[in-house]
Structures are given as structure tokens and as C-alpha cells.
Amino acid sequence: MTALLEYIGIPRSTYYYYLNQSIKSDKYADIKIMINNIYHENQGRYGYRRITLELKNRGFIINHKTVQRLMKNIGLKCMVRIKKYRSYKGEVGIVATNLISRNFYADRPNQKWTTDITEFSMFGEKLYLSPILDMYNGEILSYSISKRPVLGQVLDMLDDALEKINDDSIIILHSDQG
């Protein structure tokens, strides 16, 4: 045995440590079974926090970090996806004619504007940004931020942009109509 350990390059103490570890029973065997059952009872929608609470409800007192580590060892991961905002609902209302025809160049200010609503997450909270951009120089003329994508947000942003116009120029406002 000593010659084999010397050939592999492992100390005797390391060999005996791993030999004793393999003989020991898993102290979390019962909890692993409970974690697996709870996970599958809920179609994979429970993460380590909710599984920890459910284990406490069933009489098992265990730290959430231990549950997280055991779930990782078992290969369980919560399958809930973050739902993204999608404004497109098909053809609703009147569809405006496409005056831009992918010609995003403007030869003077206040000739072509573009707008859209963008969702982003900040500190776990969803926010919606709606800017108006002048296609002539890429300047942001006005914007609004709100917690929900509503018509009032767009109208406030549009009113702010229209206040900055001095003359009676004709402006094309391009959006994706979402």
C-alpha cells in the first residue's frame, strides 16, 4: 500500500481521511430527500428560500445557506423566469402610415423625432423610460420615467417636447406603435 501511495504522490493521512469520509453516513440524507420532494411537489418553482420555509413548517430546522448548498449538490434550481414587459398586442387601433421608410436621416432640427418605451430594472424594481430623440443630432428633447408603461407617461413626455418648439414646423414622430 505504501509503495502505491508513494507512486501516486498522496500522503497516507490523506488516503485514510478520504477512506473514513466514504464510510461515514450522510447527515443530511433525510433533508435531501425532503428538499427533493418539496421541489418536485411544486413543479420546480420553489427556490432555496421557500424550501427552507417549507422545511420549517414540516419540523426541520435548517439554515437557508445549507439548503442552498444541498440544492446545488443535488442539482436542483428554481425554474421561475422573470417576466419581461412586452408592449406588442397585435394590431390594436389605427395603424399609422410609415412616413420614415427606414430613412432615419434628418437634414435640420425638429424634422424627425423618434420615441419608444424601454423597461429596465433598478434595485429590484421595474422602471419604464420614454424619451423623444431628435434624428438630426441625436439630442434627447424630453423624457419621462414611471413605474408602469401608461399613456399618461407618453403624453407628459410629448407635452414637454412640444413646449421646446419655437416655430410652427411640421414634425414627424416615429414610434414602433407598441
ZAPA-700067 format. One record per residue (C-alpha): residue number from 1; x, y, z negated. Coordinates in Angstrom, 2 decimals. Example, Ala and Ser with C-alpha at 12.3 -4.5 7.8 and 13.67 -1.06 7.14 Angstrom:
BEGIN
{1 {12.30 -4.50 -7.80}},
{2 {13.67 -1.06 -7.14}},
//
This chain:
BEGIN
{1 {0.00 0.00 0.00}},
{2 {2.83 2.39 -0.91}},
{3 {4.50 1.94 2.49}},
{4 {1.22 2.66 4.30}},
{5 {0.65 5.86 2.29}},
{6 {4.22 6.99 2.98}},
{7 {3.75 6.30 6.70}},
{8 {0.52 8.36 6.84}},
{9 {2.00 11.09 4.61}},
{10 {-0.67 11.06 1.89}},
{11 {0.22 11.12 -1.82}},
{12 {-1.05 8.24 -3.97}},
{13 {-3.11 10.59 -6.12}},
{14 {-4.97 11.90 -3.07}},
{15 {-5.77 8.37 -1.94}},
{16 {-7.15 7.39 -5.36}},
{17 {-9.08 10.67 -5.67}},
{18 {-10.96 10.04 -2.42}},
{19 {-11.42 6.37 -3.29}},
{20 {-13.11 7.34 -6.59}},
{21 {-15.20 10.03 -4.84}},
{22 {-16.56 7.48 -2.38}},
{23 {-17.58 5.19 -5.23}},
{24 {-19.45 7.95 -7.16}},
{25 {-23.16 8.28 -6.58}},
{26 {-24.57 11.48 -5.08}},
{27 {-26.04 13.53 -7.95}},
{28 {-28.26 15.42 -5.51}},
{29 {-29.70 12.35 -3.76}},
{30 {-33.22 12.81 -5.20}},
{31 {-33.24 16.53 -4.47}},
{32 {-32.03 15.95 -0.91}},
{33 {-35.00 13.65 -0.34}},
{34 {-37.37 16.26 -1.82}},
{35 {-35.83 19.03 0.32}},
{36 {-36.24 16.88 3.43}},
{37 {-39.87 16.08 2.54}},
{38 {-40.78 19.73 1.86}},
{39 {-39.07 20.83 5.06}},
{40 {-40.98 18.32 7.21}},
{41 {-44.30 18.84 5.39}},
{42 {-44.14 22.45 6.54}},
{43 {-43.04 21.69 10.14}},
{44 {-39.59 23.23 9.63}},
{45 {-40.97 26.67 8.75}},
{46 {-39.57 26.78 5.21}},
{47 {-36.08 28.15 4.61}},
{48 {-33.97 27.66 1.51}},
{49 {-35.79 30.37 -0.49}},
{50 {-39.26 28.89 -0.03}},
{51 {-37.95 25.34 -0.52}},
{52 {-36.33 26.46 -3.81}},
{53 {-39.68 27.86 -4.98}},
{54 {-41.50 24.69 -3.96}},
{55 {-38.91 22.57 -5.81}},
{56 {-39.50 24.68 -8.94}},
{57 {-43.27 24.15 -8.51}},
{58 {-42.62 20.40 -8.40}},
{59 {-40.49 20.45 -11.56}},
{60 {-36.95 20.58 -10.13}},
{61 {-34.88 23.50 -11.47}},
{62 {-32.09 24.18 -8.97}},
{63 {-30.18 27.22 -7.78}},
{64 {-31.09 28.64 -4.37}},
{65 {-27.43 28.54 -3.28}},
{66 {-27.31 24.83 -3.99}},
{67 {-30.48 24.31 -1.93}},
{68 {-28.93 26.33 0.89}},
{69 {-25.74 24.23 0.79}},
{70 {-27.67 20.95 0.67}},
{71 {-29.86 22.00 3.60}},
{72 {-26.72 22.81 5.59}},
{73 {-25.22 19.40 4.74}},
{74 {-28.45 17.61 5.74}},
{75 {-28.68 19.67 8.93}},
{76 {-31.97 21.45 8.19}},
{77 {-32.55 25.00 9.36}},
{78 {-35.69 27.14 9.29}},
{79 {-37.22 27.36 12.77}},
{80 {-39.24 30.59 12.42}},
{81 {-38.36 33.07 15.12}},
{82 {-38.55 36.85 14.81}},
{83 {-41.45 38.08 16.88}},
{84 {-40.46 40.82 19.29}},
{85 {-42.69 43.63 20.41}},
{86 {-43.94 43.25 23.96}},
{87 {-45.99 46.11 25.28}},
{88 {-46.94 44.49 28.60}},
{89 {-50.52 43.24 28.54}},
{90 {-51.06 42.78 32.27}},
{91 {-52.91 45.30 34.38}},
{92 {-54.92 47.36 31.91}},
{93 {-56.43 50.61 33.09}},
{94 {-55.36 52.60 36.14}},
{95 {-52.01 51.78 37.74}},
{96 {-50.25 54.96 38.87}},
{97 {-48.59 55.06 42.29}},
{98 {-44.84 54.67 42.37}},
{99 {-43.59 58.14 43.36}},
{100 {-39.95 57.44 42.42}},
{101 {-39.48 54.27 44.55}},
{102 {-36.24 53.45 42.67}},
{103 {-34.75 56.85 43.65}},
{104 {-33.54 57.94 40.21}},
{105 {-31.54 60.90 41.53}},
{106 {-32.82 64.43 40.92}},
{107 {-31.21 67.49 42.54}},
{108 {-32.50 70.01 39.97}},
{109 {-33.58 70.01 36.30}},
{110 {-37.19 69.28 35.40}},
{111 {-37.86 67.48 38.66}},
{112 {-37.96 63.85 37.44}},
{113 {-38.34 62.63 33.90}},
{114 {-38.37 59.08 32.59}},
{115 {-39.64 57.56 29.35}},
{116 {-40.04 54.24 27.60}},
{117 {-40.64 52.85 24.12}},
{118 {-37.79 50.89 22.54}},
{119 {-38.08 48.71 19.45}},
{120 {-35.17 48.38 17.07}},
{121 {-34.76 47.04 13.56}},
{122 {-33.19 49.08 10.80}},
{123 {-32.76 47.74 7.25}},
{124 {-35.32 45.02 7.94}},
{125 {-37.94 47.48 9.18}},
{126 {-39.06 47.82 12.80}},
{127 {-38.97 51.29 14.32}},
{128 {-40.10 52.46 17.75}},
{129 {-38.21 55.17 19.66}},
{130 {-39.86 57.01 22.54}},
{131 {-37.60 59.52 24.35}},
{132 {-38.02 61.61 27.52}},
{133 {-34.89 61.79 29.66}},
{134 {-34.27 64.25 32.49}},
{135 {-32.94 62.29 35.50}},
{136 {-30.98 65.34 36.68}},
{137 {-28.36 65.32 33.92}},
{138 {-29.42 62.53 31.52}},
{139 {-30.42 65.01 28.81}},
{140 {-32.89 63.83 26.17}},
{141 {-35.62 66.50 26.27}},
{142 {-37.64 65.18 23.34}},
{143 {-38.15 62.01 21.36}},
{144 {-40.30 60.58 18.61}},
{145 {-39.78 57.74 16.16}},
{146 {-42.59 55.86 14.48}},
{147 {-43.27 52.64 12.61}},
{148 {-45.84 51.50 15.20}},
{149 {-45.97 51.96 19.00}},
{150 {-49.12 54.06 19.31}},
{151 {-50.44 56.58 21.82}},
{152 {-50.11 59.44 19.33}},
{153 {-46.33 58.93 19.27}},
{154 {-46.11 59.30 23.05}},
{155 {-48.42 62.33 23.14}},
{156 {-46.41 64.15 20.44}},
{157 {-43.17 63.48 22.34}},
{158 {-44.74 64.69 25.60}},
{159 {-46.07 67.89 23.97}},
{160 {-42.60 68.67 22.59}},
{161 {-41.03 68.21 26.04}},
{162 {-43.64 70.34 27.82}},
{163 {-43.03 73.23 25.39}},
{164 {-39.43 73.48 26.69}},
{165 {-40.52 74.23 30.26}},
{166 {-40.47 77.93 31.21}},
{167 {-41.86 77.82 34.75}},
{168 {-44.75 76.07 36.49}},
{169 {-42.58 73.41 38.12}},
{170 {-44.07 70.09 39.22}},
{171 {-42.56 67.22 37.26}},
{172 {-42.73 63.51 37.96}},
{173 {-42.89 61.49 34.73}},
{174 {-41.78 57.89 35.34}},
{175 {-42.50 55.06 32.89}},
{176 {-42.90 51.31 33.12}},
{177 {-46.60 51.84 32.27}},
{178 {-46.31 49.41 29.38}},
//
